[in-house]
Amino acid sequence: MFRIFAIAIFVAGLLIGGYYRYQAEKAGEKISWNEEGAIVMILLRFFGLLGWGSVIVYLVNPEWMKWAEMPLPAVARWIGVITGVIAVPLLYWLFKSIGKNITQTVKTRKEHKLVTKGPYRWVRHPLYSVGTLLFTSFALMASNWFIGLTTLIGLVMLMVRLPKEEKNLVEKFGEEYKEYMKRTGRLIPRIRANSLAK
């Protein structure tokens, strides 16, 4: 049952991400990977492939991932289903909001526009947040520590890359991006002291 939910969530996420990434690439501009830095680029892609690969292997045949199975109560696996179901519309929302500005690297497009609508109103990098949520849901549904580990390592690598990505965005948008940074969180909404006082 959990595998069926995982397949449905995986396919939905793949279709949403694939469609919007295709639309962005269809614009024709080639984005260089050089600014990533060789070590970060290699490690991020390596652990990304491990994460995607382990999820796909589980979906094809859970027996092949049995070596990394961990005992989880059914309630934890249902939490995985719920978070996965929540992640799918969030994925659609963020891709629809960012549109053709999406890239797979820290480099921005020449016609890149600063997006501050949708989830970007509160979070600067919701794709990283939702992606982490999605892969965490797969780890829970599969009851698999290896998928969880690759998700954690992938998040750490993204956090290492983020300062360079934000530096590029500051160079591109200047004070506008600096002001945007003051009112938003990187991966989760920023809690303001004055909102807590109300």
Helices and strands as residue ranges (DSSP letters): H 2-26, G 34-36, H 38-60, G 62-68, H 74-98, G 99-101, G 118-121, H 126-142, H 145-173, H 175-183, H 193-197
